[in-house]
Amino acid sequence: MALFSSLELNSFEDLFVNQIEDLYDAENRLVTALPKMAAAATDPKLKAAFTDHLRETKIHVERLEQVFQQIGREAKAETCAAMKGLVEEGSHAIDAKGDPAVKDAALIAAAQRVEHYEMAGYGTARAFAKRLGHVDAVRLLSETYEEEFAADQKLTQVAELSVNPAAERVHAKSV
């Protein structure tokens, strides 16, 4: 998060805008990364989870554009160093060699780190919007927060019901 770089934060509104600029960059990075993760996944439910979340992520970008519009600002991305790093970690899982089930587990681990970062970001932005009286922004940010939470839950379910047991069997074979 470029939040504390050379930015000038003179008001709580400035801080809120910086938060949504950061989220805007993060979501746009994910629009590029999620198709790669879906292509790398071998488990059909994991592929579907990534594909479904890509559709949602495009809506998240649109919602953030609506938030910018509601507060009278132009949609602008502030480089999200955290998401940049998380996407890079995900690319390591994409490029990894080895057993497909273990690789799928690595993809889920990377994706859940992303979801947790997004939940923190949307929760913070929502709290700031509420404090600033941006009622419509609160609604939009809440919708996205709930979808990020649901995506994380879906990844947990895929991991627990199919991917992790398959990856564990690989370990059992090698012992």
Residue pairs with C-beta under 8 A, 6 or more apart in sequence:
1 22
1 80
1 81
1 82
2 18
2 22
2 78
2 79
2 80
2 81
3 15
3 18
3 19
3 22
7 14
7 18
8 14
9 15
9 18
12 128
12 131
12 132
13 71
13 132
15 128
16 71
16 125
16 128
16 129
16 132
16 134
17 71
17 73
18 78
19 121
19 124
19 125
19 128
20 64
20 67
20 68
20 125
21 76
21 77
21 78
22 78
22 80
22 121
23 64
23 80
23 118
23 121
23 122
23 125
24 61
24 64
24 65
24 68
24 75
24 76
24 77
24 78
25 77
25 78
25 79
25 80
25 83
26 80
26 82
26 83
26 117
26 118
26 121
27 57
27 60
27 61
27 64
28 61
28 77
29 80
29 83
29 84
29 87
30 54
30 57
30 83
30 87
30 114
31 54
31 57
31 58
31 61
32 87
33 87
33 90
33 91
34 50
34 51
34 53
34 54
34 57
35 50
35 54
36 90
36 91
36 94
37 50
37 90
37 93
37 94
37 107
37 110
37 111
38 47
38 50
38 51
38 54
40 93
40 94
40 103
40 107
41 47
41 50
41 104
41 107
42 100
42 101
42 103
42 104
43 101
43 104
43 158
43 162
43 163
43 166
45 158
45 161
45 162
46 104
46 107
46 108
46 158
46 162
46 163
49 151
49 154
49 155
49 158
50 107
50 111
52 154
53 151
53 154
56 147
56 151
59 147
60 144
60 147
63 140
63 141
63 143
63 144
64 75
64 140
64 144
65 75
66 136
66 140
67 129
67 134
67 136
67 137
67 140
67 141
68 74
68 75
68 76
69 75
70 134
70 136
70 137
70 140
71 134
71 137
82 117
83 114
83 117
86 110
86 113
86 114
86 117
87 114
89 110
89 113
90 107
90 110
90 111
90 114
92 110
93 103
93 106
93 107
93 109
93 110
94 107
96 103
96 106
99 167
99 170
101 163
101 166
101 167
101 169
101 170
102 167
102 170
104 163
104 166
104 167
105 159
105 163
105 164
105 167
108 155
108 158
108 159
108 163
111 155
112 152
112 155
112 156
115 148
115 149
115 151
115 152
115 155
116 152
118 148
119 145
119 148
119 149
119 152
122 141
122 144
122 145
122 148
123 145
125 141
126 138
126 141
126 142
126 145
129 137
129 138
129 141
130 138
